[in-house]
């Protein structure tokens, strides 16, 4: 689908800037199969790329000017934002332009000679749905500039730079998973990623061939990572690691969890956060083992375990996410859980192909009966990572 829009994005670029782009690139959103809030704890995650992408038409400039336009913000002729790359600095921009501008800032801060660009962006990744629309935006810009300026950076290096852009320039304390998924995922696979050293393994994940589907249910409840609760959870995890004398919660062994919780005493909030992270890392490893053994249906209960942990220990679920999970399970789903940062966004539902229509109808009816905005339901197909389209 992203290839089909390359021509339209290039045409709009030409209308905006008076000449055709040097190229068009795409980077996907992602669904995290399992491994939530483990990435900033140096743990394990298992995302895969969606067919939904951010697409960028880009040309270089040599005059220090960065011009940015988004079809999703203001597609009028007067909607071009113009910045000077020498003036880019953290905290100076709280709008959408902070994401692409932050990437330019991070590249230049790392010593890469980026002298400006004209950029037009368009995205089909639902914003605020927990599907990494911001990471897709960052990675597509980083990949385009990497190619155009001949920087020679690999996918994991682009991911590190984009994480720094979001952490420092945008001010959102995100981990490394989203950017790495956008940069490195492969079609038909889930990415088993160790976020400490960024070692990766592509795990075959072809549900359709096994008579199953993975549905994404976008509750249409928006979240904002850079505000409040996400940062509190991260700080609490760092406190737990410090109290336990480890570099990160990744270093707390699953077999030693009970002992670790005892050492934390009566700090119930930190105990809950630690328990989630340690058990979630174990769940990721369990899912990898099941998939490699060909027992795909058995990952369903593990996904559901993850939701319970996110709901009860990490406390980042919400009424709508719980309603999706409870309704889907009652209607015959193999497993379900919230995915993404929490406090809204999306849930995933693992289902037999024959049950998809029944499950979808059950969730939609449950939302209607509860007086909630109708959710968006679509199939998640493991797709390609960031790439050049034209």
Secondary structure, DSSP 8 states (H G I E B T S, - for coil): -HHHHHHHHHHHHHHHHSS--SEEEEEEEEEEEE--S-GGGT-EEEEEEEEEEEEEEEEE-SSSEEEEEETTT--STT--EEEEGGG--TTS--STHHHHHHHHHHHHHTT-----EEEEEEE-S-TTSSS-HHHHHHHHHHHHHHHHTT----HHHHHHHHHHIIIIII-----SHHHHHHHH--TTEEEEEETTT--EEEEE--SGGGTEEEEEEE------TTSTHHHHHHHHHHHHHHHHT-SSGGGS-GGGHHHHHHHTTT-HHHHHHHHHHHHHHHHHHHHHHHHHTT-GGGHHHHHHHHHHHHHHTS----HHHHHHHHHHHHTT-SEEEEESSSSSSEEEEEEEGGGHHHHHHHHHHHHHHTT----EEEE---B--SEE--
